[in-house]
Amino acid sequence: MTRRFFSWGVASLAMALALVGCGGGSEDSGAATDNSTENASASETKTLKIGVMPKLIGIGYFNAAEMGVKEAAEALGVEVDYDGPVDADVTKQVQLIDTWITRQYDAICVAPNDPDAISDVLNKARKRGIKVITWDTDSHTDSRDFFVNQTTSEAIAHTMMDIMAEGAGAEAKFINITGTLTAANQNTWMELMEAYRQTKYPGMTNLSETPKAPGEDQAMATQLTADSLKAYPDLQGIFGLTSVALPGAAEALRKANAADKVYLTGLATPNDMKEYVLDGTVKKFVLWNVPDLGYLTVHAAVAAVKGELTEGATEFDTGRITTSRIEGSEIILGDPLVFTKDNIENFDY
């Protein structure tokens, strides 16, 4: 569109100069200016095209995020392509982002499966003038414009450790079940959990320095939990750090009748955990409003494209969300939510 506008403007200028030479310059030159203004206005009101990519499609967590993405797209009048790999494969993410670059999307929002492997294609997008927003989990800061973070990593880490200490005791022996070993958000949470443990709960012990990593495979999470119950007879606590790992671990505890012996907490969607909370397998777990995370991500992308969200910004219009805040290049949705038997049926995602 820029090249067409430039060519049109040159032609109009040439015509105007020619008319000036013939003594009819003023009125026709003014007409050319009016048309130019109309063309610029049309450019500003074109429908924006936004690509939003989860780590993978087809699981409850990212299905919930899609609800908010679609709501924001409708509210803002933008076109959104919500798509991603069917498994947590960063190579497939890179391939799809390359496609979106070729199609000249205005913004690309991605939850990276591997911040190292995805940085080159994100930088490629930025060099083409495409705004890059990460969400749910971050890339390297120099390969994106903003990160839409569900809540601070410290808040998540501290809340989960406090829940474990309350449920299993301040000297509990525990393990971590993550997703993939390259997921930046989960690795950050575990680092912060360990730092908090050392100062707040020094009597707690992590029985496995290497976290169990079933990928985004719930059946594998169930199997790894069952294996861990046998491998660590003194196990007292399990953190399930993904929306797949936590229900997978809960299923293993329920099958083994081990919920009274091993305290389980972590992060997952309320719909995926409802049955395990209502039957007492899980007492408390943590998350945030996932549809709101998707909603906020689209608002951030549109604001960035329009120049309303730039480096050093302190606020922008987030629609109906009133809890978000900006810290540097991070847009934070709000505080963590703790789900229990008392409130879980109030949520449907």
Protein Blocks (a to p, Z undefined) as FASTA:
>chain_A
ZZmmmmmmmmmmmmmmmmmmnopmmmmmmmmmmmmmmmmmmmmmpccddddddfbehifk
lmmmmmmmmmmmmmnopacdddddfbdcfklmmmmmmmmmmnopabdcdddfblklmmmm
mmmmmmnopacddehiacdfklcfbdcdfbdfklmmmmmmmmmmmmnopkbccddddfbf
klmklmmmmmmmmmmmmmmmmmbccfbfbacdebjafklmmmmmmmmmmmmmmbcbdcdf
bfklmmmmmmmmmmnopmmmpcceddddfklmmmmmmnomambdcdddfklmmmmmmmmm
mmmmnopacghiabdcehjafkbccehjaccfbacddddfklmmmpcZZ
